[in-house]
Amino acid sequence: MFQPYPIGHESRPAPALIFAVYLWAIFLCPDVSIKVNETAYFDRAVQEAATALLSKHPHKTIHSLQAEVLLANYFFARGRFVEGKHHLAFAVSTALSAGLHRIRSANWMINPNLPTPRDSVEEGELILGWWTVFNLDKAWAAGLVCSPNFEHSDHPMATQIDTPWPLEMEDYEQVCDANTDGLSQLIHPRATSHQMRGLLTRSMPSCRELKHTILAFQPELSKPRPLSSGIE
């Protein structure tokens, strides 16, 4: 990320992702002299995320998606569930409009705003992006007792998920130089029930964790806070 190019240059991540990462770094930093900058970086991260898809950055779609996931988790960590749900909803919308739910599907249509993956690592990033958003949406819907943004249905006209189950990023890196056949053997379109349980266990927060988080901020649920308000 630290490259000799200005923010916004196509050789660097999109600004929305950069400032979302900076915001999380400050949020996790125990140094008080650094945490005083949290409000400024919070405002910049939200502003950049709001216009990320309007930029000309070659990876604006996936970087916008990643930024929205980081911001959603940031708001959830702060107990600001309404704002967290807002950014999560935008992440789901971005993922669906980009067709990330149809990677390797016979019905996958090329999205002009989403460059074709050059190798297994880039494809793996898209696959992981989809399932991260999907799992967060389902987990927080259960935790907050509300409807998820993506409603699965077996109806033939409903939106179907054809994207392969995700692997660890290291697995994608191992076949980065492999041929298409080798990659196809690694990325299976379906998983066994045992694999599914393992994936969900690794990628989704547990209901107990969600319950503790929600209960800890229960008083805040009845106190809406403006988006640009200061952050303690």
N, C-alpha and C positions, 0 to 999 in steps of 0.2 A: 504493500500500500504506500510505503514511503519511497516514492520515485521522484526524479528531478523534473516533474511536469506540474503545471498549475492544476488546481482543482477544476474539474470539468473536462480535462484532456481525455481523449478516448483511451489512452494507455493506462489511465487510472480508473478505479471504480467510480461509478456515478456519484455525484455529490450527496444525494440522498442516503446512499449506503455509507459513505465515508462519515457523515455527521451522525448517523445513527450508531455507528460503531464507536465514535468518539464519545457520544452521550453515554453509552453503556460503560465505557472505560472510566469516565468520571464518576458515574453512579457507583461503580464497584471499588473505586479508589478510596482508601481510608484517610488520605492526606487532605486536611481541611483547606489548605492553600489552593488545592486543585478543585475541590468540590464547590468552591465559590463560583466557578465558571459554569456550573450545571445548567442554570436557567438560560444563559446565553446560548449554549449548545443545544439545549432543548428546543428553544425557539427556532434556531437555524435548521435543526433536523426535521421539525414538523413542516417548516416552510419548503424545504427542498423536497420532502416526500410528496407534498401537495402538487408539485409541478414536474415530478420526475419523468412521467410518461410523455411530457411535452418536449423533452430535450431531444437532441440528435445523437446522444450517446449510443454506440452500437449495442450495448448490453443493458439498455435502459429498462427493459421489461423484467428480466430476472433480478437486476439490482434493485428495482423499485419493489419487487415482491419481497426480497430479503430485508429491505429497509422497513417495510410495513410490518413484517414479522417481528423485527427487533423492537419497533415502536409499540406494537401491541403487547409484547411481553414486558416492556418497560412500564406501560400504564398498569398492567395487571400486577406487576411487582409493587407498584405504588398504591395499589388498592383503588385505582381509578378505572373501574370496570366498564363504565359507559364508553369512555374514550378508547379503552382497550378493545372493546367489541367493534367500535367504529373502524379502527385500523385493521382488525382481523377481517372484517367484512370486505374491506377494500382489497386485502391480500387475496381472499377467496375469489373475488370478482376478477382481479388481475390474472390469477392462475387459470380460471375458466376461459376467459376471453383469449388468453394466449394458447389455449388448447393443451395445457400441461396434463390434463386428465386423459389425453389420448396419445401419449408418446408411444411409438411403435405400434399404434393401432392402424388397421387398414383404412380407418376413417379419419386419420390425422391429416389435417390440412395445413399447409405451410403458412405461417404467420409472417408477414413482411417485417414486423417489429421484433421478431424473435429469430436471430440468425441460426441457421442449421448447425447443430453441434459438429465440431471438427474432429472430436475423438470421444472415447468413452468417458473421460473425465468431465467434459462439458455436458454430455448427455446425462451422466450421473448427477450432476448438479441440478439439472432440470427435474429429474425424477425425485431427488431428495427434496427439492423445492415444493413439488406438488404434495408429497406425503406429509411434509412438515406442516403445511397449511391445513391440509385435510384433518390431520390428527389434532392440531390445536383447536380447530373449529369444533370438532366433536367433543373434545375434552372440556373446553370451557362452556359449551352448551349444557353438558351434564352438570358441571360445577355450579353454573349460575342458574340452572333450571330454566333454560330458554331454548328456543328452536335453533338448530344450527343453520348456518348460511347455505350449506349444501345439503339438500335432502335427497338421500338415495331412494330410488324406486326401481322396481323390476318392470315397470310399464315399458313397453317397446318404444314409446315416444319420449321417454325420460332420458336425461343426461346419464350416460354410462361412463364408468371409469375403466379404461383399457390400459392405463400406464402400468408397467411392471412394478412389482414390489421392490422397495429400495434395498441396496446393499451398503456396506460400509464404504466410505470414500476410498479407502486403501484398495478395495477390490476393483474399483474402476481404474485406479492408477496402475494396477498390475497388468491390465489388458489394454492400456492406452495405445500400444503399438500393435495390438493383435488385429487379425483380419476380422471381417464382418461375421464370419461363421463362428469364430471363437467368442466374439462378444455376444452373439445371439445365444450361445450355450450358457454363458454366464448370467445373462439377464433373463430370467424366466417370467413370462406374462402372468403366471399364477403361482400361488404359494400354498403349501400345506397348512393345515390348521396349527401345527406346531410352530412353523415358521412365522405365521401370522401373530401368534401370541408373543413370540420373541420380539418381533418388530414393534408391536404396540407397547410392550413393556419397556423397550429402550427409548422410544420416541415420545410417549405420552406421559404427562404428569399423572400421578395416581389420584384417584378420587379423594383419598385421605389428604394428600398434599393440597389439593384444590380447596377442600373443606376448611383446612386450617387457615389458608390464605384468605378465604372469603370471610370467615368468622373474625379474623384479626382486624379486618377493615369494615365490619358490619355497620358501625355508626356512619361511615362515609357514604354508604349507599343512598342515604336520604339527604346528602349534602352535595348537590351538583357543583362542580368547580369549573370555572372557565378555562379554556385550553391554554391561554397565555398567562395563567396565574403563576406566581412564584412557586418554586419547589423547595421543600425543606431539605 
